[in-house]
Amino acid sequence: MPVPAADSPFAVSEEVREALDAGRPVVALESTIIAHGLPRPRNLRIAQELEGLVRAEDAVPATIAVVDGRPHVGLGKAELERIANEDGIRKLGHRDLAPAMAAGVSGATTVSGTAFLAERFGIRVFATGGLGGVHRDWTRDQDESADLRLLARTPITVVCAGVKSILDVPATLQRLETLGVGVIGYGTSEFPGFYLRSSSQPVDWTVRSPEEVAAVMRAHDALDDLDSALIVANPVAEDEQLDPGLHDRVLAEALRACAREGITGQAVTPFLLDRLVRGTDGASLEANVAAVRGNVRLAARIAKAYADLARTGDAYGAQAPAEDPRRA
């Protein structure tokens, strides 16, 4: 792991640095959910809870953000509170990091920004809610999340609940395949729908334990030139998902309102998500939080299993292979 010098533009917390140096499991956490995804003051409580879930699995959390122009890998109490409570916190993808550093601003990192910084300092596992993807009406607007191309060149394991249902899920999966990003379902043969357990889209491979994911990661390591991410698609628990009928009705209404009001570009996603929260009386937000909790727990267990394999030197074949659901 590159260790920043005292005058480095990067800051790695002592806890994270010591864990990485010792080969202990570390889980990267994004900060956009803290600054932009949840209302205050609940956002800070959830951020602290997520870090606690990682520690409960004997792993170390590394919440990532930019504070006063300096990327931080692992936030202290004061930095976490600033990201949660300050007005004007920017949303930073990986392309925004250089301008933010030069301008000395503070910002919360998205999936692409978090994955970029985590991998740079040797963190192999990253937990988030859902990935960005290909937007509806892509053929007209060519609107695609920067997450996808970044993950195509970043060897990190991302535990997520799929992509949000406001996106074009089949097109997103096709794009991931084109870019060479691996996707495996955790205990499922269908790609999750973020708020929902299933998007009805199949996945090519299924794993059923953190140890099996770690074995896939070890095999990924053996393929030295494979520089893309591994997506572990982990569905929200059945009793915590959004009611599918309510979801479909509210989303259809939100899409019609979006077209009627002429909402386009970057304004589409926040418009639709706000409509989902209001139209479900907050149930979509609760499903969101439930999905993130589940992903963080699983990511910590995967990080621990991977660290155990790396420490013992076991080959990737030591665990049960990933299952092809088409042969199940």
C-alpha positions as CSV (number, residue, x, y, z in Angstrom):
1,M,0.0,0.0,0.0
2,P,1.4,3.4,-0.9
3,V,1.8,5.3,2.4
4,P,1.3,9.1,2.1
5,A,4.1,11.3,3.2
6,A,3.5,14.0,5.8
7,D,3.0,16.6,3.0
8,S,0.9,14.3,0.8
9,P,-2.4,15.6,-0.5
10,F,-3.9,12.3,0.8
11,A,-4.8,11.3,4.3
12,V,-5.1,7.7,5.5
13,S,-6.3,7.3,9.0
14,E,-4.0,5.5,11.5
15,E,-6.6,2.8,12.1
16,V,-6.9,2.0,8.3
17,R,-3.2,2.2,7.7
18,E,-2.3,-0.1,10.6
19,A,-5.0,-2.6,9.4
20,L,-3.7,-2.6,5.8
21,D,-0.1,-3.0,6.9
22,A,-1.0,-5.9,9.1
23,G,-3.2,-7.6,6.4
24,R,-6.3,-7.2,8.4
25,P,-9.7,-6.8,6.6
26,V,-10.7,-3.3,5.6
27,V,-14.0,-2.2,4.0
28,A,-14.4,1.0,2.1
29,L,-17.6,3.0,2.6
30,E,-18.9,5.8,0.4
31,S,-19.9,9.1,1.8
32,T,-22.5,10.3,-0.7
33,I,-25.2,8.5,1.3
34,I,-24.2,10.5,4.3
35,A,-24.2,14.0,2.7
36,H,-26.9,13.5,0.0
37,G,-28.8,10.3,0.5
38,L,-30.3,10.6,3.9
39,P,-32.0,13.4,5.9
40,R,-30.3,15.1,8.9
41,P,-29.7,14.1,11.7
42,R,-30.4,10.5,10.8
43,N,-27.6,10.5,8.2
44,L,-24.9,10.8,10.9
45,R,-26.5,8.1,13.0
46,I,-26.6,5.7,10.0
47,A,-23.0,6.5,9.1
48,Q,-21.8,5.7,12.6
49,E,-24.0,2.5,12.6
50,L,-22.5,1.3,9.3
51,E,-19.0,1.7,10.6
52,G,-20.1,-0.2,13.7
53,L,-21.4,-3.0,11.6
54,V,-18.0,-3.4,10.0
55,R,-16.2,-3.4,13.3
56,A,-18.7,-6.0,14.7
57,E,-17.4,-8.4,12.0
58,D,-13.7,-7.8,13.1
59,A,-13.0,-5.6,10.1
60,V,-12.0,-1.9,9.9
61,P,-14.2,0.7,8.2
62,A,-12.7,3.2,5.8
63,T,-15.3,5.9,5.1
64,I,-14.0,8.0,2.2
65,A,-14.5,11.7,1.5
66,V,-12.7,14.9,0.6
67,V,-12.2,17.4,3.4
68,D,-10.9,20.8,2.6
69,G,-9.4,19.6,-0.6
70,R,-7.7,16.6,0.9
71,P,-9.0,13.0,0.1
72,H,-9.4,11.1,3.4
73,V,-9.4,7.3,3.5
74,G,-11.0,6.7,6.8
75,L,-12.7,9.6,8.6
76,G,-12.3,10.6,12.2
77,K,-15.3,11.7,14.3
78,A,-14.9,15.4,13.4
79,E,-14.6,14.7,9.7
80,L,-17.6,12.4,9.7
81,E,-19.7,15.0,11.4
82,R,-18.6,17.7,8.9
83,I,-19.6,15.6,6.0
84,A,-23.0,14.8,7.6
85,N,-23.9,18.3,8.8
86,E,-22.2,21.0,6.7
87,D,-24.1,22.8,4.0
88,G,-22.4,22.9,0.6
89,I,-20.8,19.5,0.6
90,R,-20.2,18.6,-3.0
91,K,-20.9,15.3,-4.7
92,L,-17.6,14.0,-6.1
93,G,-17.1,11.3,-8.7
94,H,-13.6,10.3,-9.7
95,R,-13.5,13.0,-12.4
96,D,-14.2,15.7,-9.8
97,L,-11.4,14.8,-7.4
98,A,-8.7,16.9,-9.0
99,P,-10.8,20.1,-9.2
100,A,-12.0,19.6,-5.6
101,M,-8.4,19.1,-4.4
102,A,-7.2,22.2,-6.3
103,A,-10.2,24.3,-5.0
104,G,-9.8,23.1,-1.4
105,V,-13.5,22.1,-1.1
106,S,-15.1,19.4,0.9
107,G,-17.2,16.7,-0.8
108,A,-18.8,13.3,-0.5
109,T,-17.5,10.6,-2.8
110,T,-19.8,8.6,-5.1
111,V,-19.2,5.0,-6.1
112,S,-16.6,5.9,-8.7
113,G,-14.8,8.4,-6.4
114,T,-14.8,5.9,-3.5
115,A,-13.7,3.0,-5.6
116,F,-10.9,5.0,-7.1
117,L,-9.4,6.1,-3.8
118,A,-10.0,2.8,-2.0
119,E,-8.1,0.8,-4.7
120,R,-5.3,3.3,-4.8
121,F,-4.5,2.5,-1.2
122,G,-4.9,-1.2,-1.4
123,I,-8.5,-1.7,-0.1
124,R,-10.0,-4.7,-1.9
125,V,-13.7,-4.6,-0.7
126,F,-16.2,-1.7,-1.0
127,A,-19.8,-1.7,0.3
128,T,-22.4,0.6,-1.2
129,G,-26.1,0.7,-1.7
130,G,-26.6,0.5,-5.5
131,L,-24.4,1.2,-8.5
132,G,-25.0,3.9,-11.1
133,G,-25.9,2.6,-14.5
134,V,-27.5,3.2,-17.9
135,H,-30.4,5.6,-17.7
136,R,-33.7,5.1,-19.4
137,D,-33.9,6.6,-22.9
138,W,-30.2,6.1,-23.2
139,T,-30.5,5.9,-27.0
140,R,-31.8,9.5,-27.0
141,D,-29.7,11.1,-24.2
142,Q,-26.7,8.7,-23.9
143,D,-26.8,9.2,-20.1
144,E,-24.6,6.6,-18.4
145,S,-23.1,6.7,-14.9
146,A,-19.4,7.2,-14.7
147,D,-19.4,4.3,-12.2
148,L,-19.4,1.8,-15.0
149,R,-16.2,2.8,-16.9
150,L,-14.3,3.4,-13.7
151,L,-15.2,-0.1,-12.4
152,A,-14.0,-1.5,-15.8
153,R,-10.5,-0.5,-14.9
154,T,-10.4,-0.8,-11.1
155,P,-9.8,-4.2,-9.5
156,I,-12.0,-3.9,-6.4
157,T,-14.9,-6.0,-5.1
158,V,-18.1,-4.0,-4.8
159,V,-20.9,-5.3,-2.7
160,C,-24.2,-3.7,-3.7
161,A,-27.9,-4.3,-4.1
162,G,-27.8,-4.0,-7.9
163,V,-28.8,-0.7,-9.5
164,K,-31.8,1.5,-8.7
165,S,-35.0,0.6,-10.5
166,I,-35.2,4.1,-12.0
167,L,-32.4,3.0,-14.3
168,D,-32.5,0.7,-17.3
169,V,-31.4,-2.6,-15.6
170,P,-31.1,-4.8,-18.7
171,A,-29.0,-2.2,-20.5
172,T,-26.8,-1.7,-17.4
173,L,-26.1,-5.4,-17.2
174,Q,-25.3,-5.5,-20.9
175,R,-23.0,-2.5,-20.5
176,L,-21.2,-4.2,-17.6
177,E,-20.7,-7.3,-19.8
178,T,-19.3,-5.2,-22.6
179,L,-16.9,-3.5,-20.2
180,G,-15.7,-6.8,-18.8
181,V,-17.0,-6.2,-15.3
182,G,-17.8,-9.5,-13.5
183,V,-21.2,-9.9,-11.8
184,I,-22.0,-12.6,-9.3
185,G,-25.3,-13.0,-7.4
186,Y,-25.0,-13.6,-3.7
187,G,-27.5,-16.4,-2.9
188,T,-29.6,-15.5,-6.0
189,S,-29.7,-16.3,-9.7
190,E,-31.4,-13.0,-10.4
191,F,-29.9,-9.5,-10.3
192,P,-31.3,-7.5,-7.4
193,G,-33.5,-4.5,-8.0
194,F,-32.1,-2.4,-5.1
195,Y,-35.5,-1.6,-3.4
196,L,-36.6,-5.1,-4.6
197,R,-35.0,-8.5,-4.2
198,S,-35.1,-9.1,-7.9
199,S,-35.1,-7.1,-11.2
200,S,-36.1,-10.4,-13.0
201,Q,-32.8,-10.2,-14.9
202,P,-30.5,-13.3,-14.6
203,V,-26.9,-13.4,-13.4
204,D,-24.4,-15.8,-14.9
205,W,-22.9,-16.9,-11.6
206,T,-24.1,-17.5,-8.0
207,V,-22.1,-17.8,-4.8
208,R,-23.5,-18.6,-1.4
209,S,-20.9,-17.7,1.2
210,P,-18.3,-15.0,1.9
211,E,-15.7,-17.8,1.5
212,E,-16.9,-18.5,-2.0
213,V,-16.6,-14.8,-2.9
214,A,-13.1,-14.7,-1.4
215,A,-12.2,-17.7,-3.6
216,V,-13.4,-15.8,-6.7
217,M,-11.3,-12.8,-5.6
218,R,-8.2,-15.0,-5.3
219,A,-8.8,-16.4,-8.8
220,H,-9.3,-12.8,-10.0
221,D,-5.8,-12.0,-8.4
222,A,-4.3,-14.9,-10.3
223,L,-5.4,-13.4,-13.6
224,D,-2.8,-10.6,-13.3
225,D,-4.1,-8.6,-16.3
226,L,-7.7,-8.6,-15.2
227,D,-8.1,-5.0,-14.0
228,S,-11.9,-4.8,-13.8
229,A,-14.1,-4.8,-10.7
230,L,-16.0,-7.8,-9.3
231,I,-19.7,-6.9,-8.5
232,V,-21.3,-9.0,-5.7
233,A,-25.0,-8.4,-6.2
234,N,-26.6,-8.9,-2.8
235,P,-30.5,-8.7,-2.6
236,V,-32.2,-6.9,0.2
237,A,-33.9,-9.2,2.7
238,E,-37.4,-10.2,1.6
239,D,-39.1,-8.7,4.7
240,E,-37.3,-5.4,4.1
241,Q,-37.9,-4.9,0.4
242,L,-40.3,-2.3,-0.9
243,D,-43.7,-3.7,-1.7
244,P,-43.3,-4.6,-5.4
245,G,-46.8,-3.4,-6.3
246,L,-46.4,-0.1,-4.6
247,H,-43.0,0.3,-6.2
248,D,-44.3,-0.3,-9.7
249,R,-47.2,2.1,-9.3
250,V,-45.2,4.9,-7.8
251,L,-42.4,4.6,-10.3
252,A,-44.7,4.6,-13.2
253,E,-46.4,7.8,-11.9
254,A,-43.0,9.4,-11.3
255,L,-41.8,8.6,-14.8
256,R,-44.9,10.2,-16.3
257,A,-44.4,13.3,-14.1
258,C,-40.8,13.5,-15.2
259,A,-41.8,13.5,-18.9
260,R,-44.7,15.9,-18.3
261,E,-42.5,18.4,-16.5
262,G,-39.7,18.2,-18.9
263,I,-37.1,17.0,-16.4
264,T,-33.9,16.0,-18.1
265,G,-30.2,15.3,-17.6
266,Q,-28.8,15.2,-14.0
267,A,-32.1,16.4,-12.6
268,V,-33.8,13.2,-13.5
269,T,-32.4,10.9,-10.8
270,P,-33.1,13.2,-7.7
271,F,-36.6,14.0,-9.1
272,L,-37.5,10.3,-9.4
273,L,-36.0,9.3,-6.1
274,D,-37.8,12.2,-4.3
275,R,-41.1,11.0,-5.9
276,L,-40.4,7.5,-4.8
277,V,-39.8,8.6,-1.2
278,R,-42.9,10.7,-1.1
279,G,-45.1,8.3,-3.0
280,T,-44.2,5.4,-0.7
281,D,-44.4,7.5,2.5
282,G,-40.7,6.9,3.1
283,A,-40.8,3.1,2.6
284,S,-38.3,3.4,-0.3
285,L,-35.9,5.2,2.0
286,E,-36.2,2.4,4.6
287,A,-35.6,-0.3,1.9
288,N,-32.5,1.8,0.8
289,V,-31.1,1.8,4.4
290,A,-31.9,-1.9,4.8
291,A,-30.0,-2.7,1.6
292,V,-27.0,-0.7,2.7
293,R,-26.9,-2.4,6.1
294,G,-27.0,-5.9,4.5
295,N,-24.3,-5.0,2.0
296,V,-22.0,-3.6,4.7
297,R,-22.3,-6.7,6.8
298,L,-21.6,-9.0,3.9
299,A,-18.7,-6.9,2.7
300,A,-17.1,-7.1,6.1
301,R,-17.4,-10.9,6.1
302,I,-16.0,-11.1,2.6
303,A,-13.1,-8.9,3.5
304,K,-12.4,-11.1,6.5
305,A,-12.6,-14.3,4.4
306,Y,-10.3,-12.8,1.8
307,A,-7.8,-11.7,4.4
308,D,-7.8,-15.2,5.9
309,L,-7.1,-16.8,2.5
310,A,-4.3,-14.3,1.8
311,R,-2.8,-15.0,5.2
312,T,-2.9,-18.8,4.9
313,G,-1.8,-18.7,1.2
314,D,-4.6,-21.0,0.2
315,A,-5.2,-21.2,-3.5
316,Y,-8.4,-19.9,-5.0
317,G,-9.6,-23.5,-5.6
318,A,-9.7,-24.2,-1.9
319,Q,-13.3,-23.1,-1.6
320,A,-16.4,-24.2,-3.4
321,P,-16.5,-22.8,-7.0
322,A,-19.1,-20.2,-8.0
323,E,-22.2,-21.9,-9.3
324,D,-23.6,-21.4,-12.8
325,P,-27.3,-21.0,-12.1
326,R,-28.1,-22.3,-15.6
327,R,-26.8,-25.7,-14.4
328,A,-28.4,-25.7,-11.0
